[in-house]
Amino acid sequence: MSQARPPKLSATRASAPGFVAVVAVLVLTEIVSAFELSMMYVTLPTLMADFHVDANAVAWVVTIYLLVSASAALLGGRFGDLYGRRRVMVVVLALAAIGSLISLVGSSLEMIILGRGIQGAAGAVMGLAFGLAREHLDEKRLPVGVSMIGASALIAGAGGALIAGLMIDSFSWHGIFLFAGVLAVLAVIAVLVVLPKDKPRETTSGRLDIAGALLLPLGASGILLGLSNSAKAGWASLGGGGLLIAGLVIVAVWVWWELHSQRPIVNLKMFKNRQIALVMTATFLAAVGPIGGMSVPSQYVLQYPVEMGFGLGFSAAAAGLFSGGTALLGYFFSPLGGKLAQVFNARFVFITGLLLMLAAVATIMFTLGNMLVFLVAMSVNAVGIALTFGALPNVLIEAVPETHTSESAGTNTMVRNIGQSVATAVGAYLLARHQDPVTTAVGEQGVFEAFGFVAVFGLAALVIAFMLSRTPKVWVPQDAAMVMPVKAEPAGDLI
């Protein structure tokens, strides 16, 4: 009697990567994206001195990345659904590597900015990584995998500041782009080797709203570039006020387009819900204020010599170490936000985070030059940012049905990126107004005004936060209104 043979595993099942392999690769891809943003803040003073440009010009190495990444974040998931997430991930990482190469070999600030714009394609990485995790991880282990991927952004942000500082002190700013390029290439290889090929996908009905994804960053670029140029050319010039007006017109066209599009990239109709509108507004104000506005002036305080009156005399490496350390501190406090949201509510955590950041900004403004106070205040600010980041998704989910969670979260991310772009551009504009044309050194009044700008927008965000409802009315999308009533779900620990 012949012995029964064990069933053969299918080729797909046998070659499927394990949990550790999938998560490791996706964490690596997210590290590429987070590193490319954080590495540049420490570099700003060095680039300004090397190219003999003002703060307005050099800030565009950060601003252009944020603007392009906002568009990439919106389009990346849609392209992944249409053409396969693995395939799109490889393209996005390859573009990031090409952008690093252009910035590396570029002999002018304009070439660096061009490369940074191409690097901005990496803004699509997180959405694609979460989608790939859902494709290849067991349902029971999916939450753990997603948490690890999401947390890697904070760790990479901390590491980016440290590595950038070490590269500048040991080599030059060129080393930063070399490191970023090699990292992106390694991520491409890892994705191709570890992750299985995409399965055939059905064609999605309806047009992809590419116009909507491109018009918003284009309009925002016009507004910010006009603001930046007005410091030199004046408000009445074509490059100053002209660009500003053109940007506003493009943004108005974008709003009209999104309201009339059958499948908008951003569903503006959700803003009819009071709670959602307030959350998005508070997100933008906080991003322009403490979340995004502290990075630029704080680097000048850290790296400027003590003789300036407000500088602390840190080397680029020491400044990177401190920036990375505060980011890690915020990461360790991030679970606290989720616990507080469960005990009280997400609104309470959001307000607490804003209060901490405002206290830090106010303290710094009136104690410039005091090293101990500055270091403590920036640490408090990092904790406030962590609590705010943890509270925002919880506040938003209270007003959004489960079926539209990803859509609303993606829109919130876009709003935050645009806000951070504005923070970088306006902060640089204020610094440039008090910059010596010969030495390119920024005066103390410029730094004071930059922190003051942060405080004003932080205070505005706090006012909006107090207007948030403790028991919000849930948004009912038009496509779901006739299907079934939507029941509000309590906010959970999303951190």
C-alpha atoms as one frame of an Amber mdcrd trajectory, in Angstrom:
protein
   0.000   0.000   0.000   1.571   3.216  -1.143   2.142   5.964   1.370   0.221
   9.190   0.847   2.436  12.059  -0.180   2.143  15.396   1.601   0.507  18.055
  -0.528   2.911  20.321  -2.363   2.970  23.962  -1.464   2.210  26.247  -4.316
   5.120  28.215  -5.779   3.591  31.421  -4.552   3.162  30.181  -0.968   6.621
  28.574  -0.892   8.365  31.732  -2.076   6.367  34.128   0.063   8.656  36.214
   2.294   8.253  36.046   6.046   7.133  38.743   8.447  10.646  39.889   9.354
  11.787  40.130   5.730   8.742  42.129   4.586   8.814  44.535   7.515  12.583
  45.024   7.253  12.328  45.994   3.584   9.391  48.339   4.128  11.102  49.960
   7.115  14.135  50.555   4.880  11.971  52.261   2.249  10.396  54.546   4.862
  13.834  55.373   6.249  14.801  56.646   2.785  11.828  59.028   2.729  12.209
  60.306   6.304  15.980  60.711   6.017  15.719  62.824   2.869  13.569  65.384
   4.682  15.339  65.555   8.050  18.879  65.637   6.637  18.450  69.104   5.120
  17.523  71.202   8.153  20.988  70.832   9.683  22.536  71.683   6.292  20.830
  75.067   5.779  23.455  77.304   7.469  26.278  75.498   5.622  24.656  75.841
   2.192  23.919  79.502   2.829  27.586  80.173   3.612  28.993  78.013   0.782
  26.817  79.516  -1.959  26.686  83.041  -0.475  22.893  83.204  -0.709  20.249
  84.449   1.668  17.973  82.365   3.869  15.125  82.701   1.361  17.043  80.941
  -1.385  18.530  78.138   0.688  15.176  77.284   2.329  13.918  76.009  -1.026
  15.953  72.822  -0.624  13.382  71.927   2.057  10.315  73.685   0.627  10.488
  72.077  -2.825  10.788  68.606  -1.270   7.713  69.147   0.901   5.628  70.489
  -1.987   6.492  67.636  -4.348   6.096  65.031  -1.607   2.579  66.340  -0.890
   1.631  65.630  -4.495   3.470  62.302  -4.510   1.664  61.204  -1.350  -1.679
  61.820  -3.030  -0.787  60.142  -6.335   1.365  57.292  -5.050  -1.454  55.235
  -3.603  -3.636  55.699  -6.685  -0.833  54.635  -9.040  -0.096  51.686  -6.764
  -3.704  50.537  -6.998  -3.621  50.829 -10.790  -0.180  49.493 -11.697   0.989
  47.553  -8.639   2.490  48.846  -5.399   5.823  47.046  -5.758   6.344  48.455
  -9.243   5.465  52.000  -8.180   7.646  51.710  -5.067  10.657  50.815  -7.232
  10.012  53.794  -9.526   9.626  56.177  -6.583  12.851  54.996  -4.905  14.713
  55.144  -8.226  13.605  58.752  -8.647  14.847  59.493  -5.128  18.256  58.055
  -6.069  18.361  60.103  -9.292  17.472  63.251  -7.354  20.304  62.561  -4.903
  22.734  62.133  -7.804  21.673  65.433  -9.385  22.117  67.259  -6.078  25.455
  65.528  -5.502  27.058  66.545  -8.810  25.313  69.931  -8.997  27.670  72.881
  -8.714  24.939  75.408  -7.951  22.116  75.819  -5.464  19.643  75.634  -8.355
  20.872  72.136  -9.242  20.538  71.046  -5.623  16.972  72.370  -5.528  16.194
  70.526  -8.788  17.517  67.293  -7.324  15.557  67.858  -4.132  12.373  68.293
  -6.159  12.943  64.904  -7.806  13.720  63.376  -4.408  10.263  64.550  -3.322
   8.802  61.552  -5.155   9.718  59.637  -1.982   6.683  61.258  -0.360   4.687
  58.347  -1.799   6.670  55.737   0.133   4.629  55.552   3.350   1.271  54.989
   1.644   2.775  52.349  -0.639   4.538  50.675   2.298   1.297  50.348   4.263
  -0.416  48.889   1.178   2.386  46.371   0.610   2.268  45.390   4.277  -1.424
  44.626   3.944  -0.722  42.535   0.824   2.054  40.380   2.264   1.551  40.190
   6.038  -0.749  37.893   7.956  -3.843  39.730   9.183  -3.052  38.981  12.827
   0.461  40.445  12.576  -0.474  43.363  10.339  -0.983  45.930  13.176   2.479
  45.194  14.555   4.063  45.523  11.132   2.299  48.789  10.361   3.323  50.220
  13.738   6.965  49.316  13.116   6.908  50.900   9.660   5.274  54.074  10.942
   7.638  54.407  13.898  10.654  54.064  11.614   9.912  57.533  10.217  10.583
  59.109  13.621  13.761  57.084  14.133  15.011  57.910  10.624  14.235  61.567
  11.202  16.431  61.540  14.270  19.185  59.643  12.477  18.990  61.960   9.470
  19.870  65.020  11.519  22.805  63.238  13.179  24.217  61.730   9.969  23.891
  65.046   8.125  25.840  66.838  10.855  28.593  64.211  10.866  28.856  64.314
   7.056  29.195  68.108   7.017  31.888  68.159   9.690  33.831  65.183   8.277
  33.441  65.748   4.520  31.050  68.318   3.074  27.373  68.633   2.227  28.076
  66.388  -0.800  28.364  63.415   1.539  24.726  63.778   2.567  23.452  63.244
  -0.964  25.894  60.386  -1.547  24.582  58.630   1.565  20.947  59.272   0.559
  21.557  57.995  -2.987  23.218  54.773  -1.823  20.417  54.226   0.699  17.772
  54.601  -2.031  19.602  52.162  -4.341  19.851  49.589  -1.547  16.122  49.978
  -0.919  15.364  49.379  -4.620  17.440  46.191  -4.584  15.779  44.994  -1.371
  12.272  45.553  -2.776  13.107  43.694  -6.005  14.746  40.767  -4.209  12.392
  40.270  -1.246   8.891  41.346  -2.267   6.936  39.163  -4.726   5.907  40.588
  -8.076   2.592  42.425  -8.238  -0.492  40.427  -9.067  -2.460  41.382 -12.185
  -4.916  44.172 -11.372  -8.260  45.072 -12.793  -8.550  48.457 -14.440 -10.054
  50.981 -12.048 -12.996  52.883 -13.444 -12.868  56.637 -13.598 -10.057  59.013
 -14.393  -7.076  59.602 -12.150  -7.119  63.185 -10.897  -3.571  64.066 -11.915
  -4.560  67.676 -12.557  -5.802  68.034  -8.987  -2.591  66.556  -7.579  -0.390
  68.926  -9.602  -2.344  72.187  -9.385  -2.164  72.521  -5.592   1.649  72.258
  -5.190   2.056  74.423  -8.318  -0.146  77.128  -6.822   1.541  76.838  -3.427
   4.955  77.127  -5.112   3.877  80.331  -6.845   2.671  81.849  -3.568   5.803
  80.884  -1.623   8.197  81.858  -4.425   6.470  85.222  -4.752   6.807  85.754
  -1.013  10.465  84.732  -1.132  11.328  87.006  -4.093   9.505  90.008  -2.661
  12.262  90.411  -0.055  14.584  91.555  -2.859  12.442  92.400  -5.884   9.584
  94.057  -3.972   5.858  93.350  -3.874   5.172  95.318  -7.085   7.562  93.210
  -9.175   6.600  90.361 -11.502   8.786  87.922  -9.564   7.327  89.029  -6.230
   3.712  90.161  -6.226   3.108  88.771  -9.730   4.010  85.233  -8.723   2.029
  85.590  -5.518  -1.134  86.557  -7.418  -0.568  83.811  -9.991  -0.233  81.247
  -7.213  -3.465  82.410  -5.582  -5.283  82.155  -8.924  -3.998  78.593  -9.447
  -5.125  77.584  -5.951  -8.589  79.042  -6.694  -8.710  77.021  -9.939  -7.678
  73.921  -7.975 -10.551  74.412  -5.523 -13.029  74.770  -8.397 -11.583  71.697
 -10.124 -11.740  69.494  -7.036 -15.343  70.510  -6.277 -16.423  69.557  -9.823
 -14.273  66.446 -10.331 -16.000  63.050 -10.220 -13.011  61.465  -8.466 -11.114
  64.333  -6.804  -7.678  63.758  -5.387  -8.862  65.710  -2.314 -12.530  65.461
  -1.407 -13.183  69.065  -0.366 -16.812  68.221   0.393 -15.692  66.599   3.633
 -14.833  70.117   4.853 -18.568  70.779   5.169 -18.387  68.766   8.370 -17.522
  71.252  11.120 -15.218  68.924  13.060 -13.237  67.880   9.966 -12.880  71.497
   8.834 -11.617  72.507  12.273  -9.150  69.593  12.468  -7.726  70.391   9.027
  -7.473  74.090   9.887  -5.771  73.372  13.197  -3.388  70.977  11.438  -2.392
  73.636   8.910  -1.916  76.323  11.560   0.120  74.017  13.808   2.247  72.903
  10.832   2.977  76.524   9.887   3.618  77.209  13.572   5.445  74.945  16.063
   5.425  71.679  14.070   7.176  73.046  10.983   8.332  76.515  11.948  10.828
  75.641  14.681  13.294  73.709  12.509  14.771  76.591  10.495  15.472  79.267
  13.174  16.541  76.665  15.742  19.408  75.535  13.492  20.712  79.094  13.261
  20.603  79.382  17.047  22.439  76.080  17.462  25.144  76.644  14.834  25.817
  80.381  14.993  28.829  81.465  17.105  28.342  82.672  20.662  29.678  86.088
  19.641  26.434  86.695  17.721  24.618  87.120  21.019  22.028  84.415  20.413
  24.141  81.596  18.943  25.214  78.556  20.918  28.304  77.707  18.820  27.425
  74.056  18.099  29.184  72.266  15.256  26.970  70.753  12.544  27.506  67.302
  14.076  26.621  68.511  17.575  23.534  70.306  16.236  22.510  67.126  14.430
  23.057  65.064  17.559  20.854  67.401  19.581  18.118  67.536  16.903  18.171
  63.762  16.640  18.067  63.410  20.406  14.986  65.599  20.769  13.278  63.648
  17.968  13.961  60.404  19.843  12.649  61.973  23.036   9.410  62.814  21.249
   9.228  59.245  19.924   9.480  57.775  23.437   6.651  60.039  24.607   4.406
  59.255  21.621   2.622  56.276  23.282   1.598  58.615  26.098  -0.640  60.494
  23.682  -2.628  57.369  22.908  -3.015  56.488  26.583  -4.159  60.018  27.461
  -6.637  59.937  24.578  -8.172  56.783  26.060  -8.372  58.217  29.581  -9.584
  61.686  28.554 -10.081  62.337  24.837  -8.012  63.170  21.748  -9.056  66.834
  21.922  -7.477  67.115  25.383  -4.195  65.591  24.127  -4.119  67.903  21.095
  -4.594  70.982  23.288  -1.943  69.746  25.740   0.570  69.261  22.938  -0.071
  72.756  21.585   0.286  74.305  25.049   3.660  72.606  25.539   4.908  73.840
  22.163   3.700  77.396  22.817   5.397  77.439  26.205   8.640  76.293  24.566
   8.496  78.960  21.836   7.717  81.772  24.277  10.568  80.696  26.545  13.067
  80.609  23.676  12.021  84.022  22.337  12.849  85.828  25.559  15.958  83.875
  26.584  17.968  83.775  23.327  21.602  82.963  24.060  20.891  80.859  27.163
  22.041  77.359  26.220  20.421  75.395  29.058  17.036  77.085  28.656  17.112
  76.581  24.872  17.961  72.878  25.140  15.227  72.245  27.714  12.655  74.259
  25.740  13.394  72.389  22.503  13.010  69.089  24.372   9.614  70.227  25.679
   8.693  71.243  22.132   9.574  67.735  20.887   7.253  66.169  23.466   4.502
  68.589  22.414   4.959  67.632  18.762   4.761  63.926  19.643   1.508  64.419
  21.580   0.049  66.524  18.762   0.969  63.984  16.096  -0.619  61.231  18.157
  -3.788  63.216  18.845  -4.556  64.448  15.316  -5.552  61.075  13.784  -7.643
  60.274  16.853  -9.480  63.605  16.672 -10.101  63.126  12.962 -11.336  59.540
  13.183 -14.111  60.582  15.567 -15.777  62.492  12.696 -15.034  60.094   9.811
 -16.711  56.782   8.889 -14.422  53.756   8.744 -14.779  53.518   4.951 -13.177
  56.957   4.470 -10.419  56.772   7.094  -7.551  56.493   4.590  -8.940  59.294
   2.443  -9.226  61.711   5.362  -5.831  60.714   6.797  -4.161  61.251   3.412
  -5.752  64.690   3.132  -4.577  65.548   6.639  -1.017  64.542   5.705  -1.175
  66.734   2.600  -2.421  69.693   4.664   0.451  69.200   7.120   3.051  69.040
   4.321   1.743  72.229   2.717   1.758  73.908   6.135   5.368  72.894   6.760
   6.284  74.259   3.321   4.757  77.606   4.254   6.582  77.546   7.603   9.955
  76.994   5.947   9.420  79.669   3.289   8.027  82.334   5.621  10.591  81.623
   8.328  13.371  82.030   5.778  11.784  85.257   4.525  11.813  86.730   8.027
  15.424  85.677   8.575  16.490  87.134   5.206  15.074  90.543   6.148  17.748
  90.789   8.850  20.645  89.253   6.963  23.974  90.983   6.326  24.467  91.099
   2.514  28.244  90.747   2.869  28.675  88.086   5.554  25.208  86.434   5.004
  24.885  86.308   8.798  21.360  86.623  10.195  20.786  89.151  12.972  19.167
  88.376  16.317  16.034  90.365  15.411  15.423  88.052  12.454  15.603  84.975
  14.667  13.302  86.635  17.221  10.736  87.442  14.507  10.911  83.887  13.116
  10.097  82.428  16.530   7.399  85.091  16.983   5.788  83.992  13.724   5.745
  80.418  15.051   4.115  81.574  18.290   1.336  83.482  16.479   0.326  80.489
  14.368   0.634  78.138  17.343  -1.723  80.361  19.299  -4.170  80.394  16.372
  -4.059  76.576  16.271  -4.796  76.481  19.996  -7.870  78.699  19.555  -9.187
  76.356  16.845  -8.418  73.320  19.029 -10.644  74.678  21.811 -13.458  74.962
  19.243 -13.333  71.212  18.534 -16.371  69.303  19.721 -16.068  66.594  22.360
 -18.907  64.679  20.664 -18.607  65.530  16.963 -21.184  64.842  14.295 -19.911
  62.166  11.900 -19.481  63.131   8.256 -21.767  61.179   5.928 -20.356  61.077
   2.376 -22.878  61.480  -0.438 -22.023  58.088  -1.885 -22.829  56.432   1.449
 -25.731  58.550   2.624 -28.333  56.454   0.826 -26.771  53.108   1.693 -26.754
  52.947   5.466 -26.508  55.225   8.474 -23.009  55.868   9.749 -22.305  55.269
  13.386 -19.535  57.132  15.166 -16.721  54.997  16.499 -14.770  55.963  19.605
 -11.219  57.079  19.026  -8.717  54.377  19.744  -5.016  54.274  20.392  -3.622
  54.879  16.916  -0.056  55.417  17.928
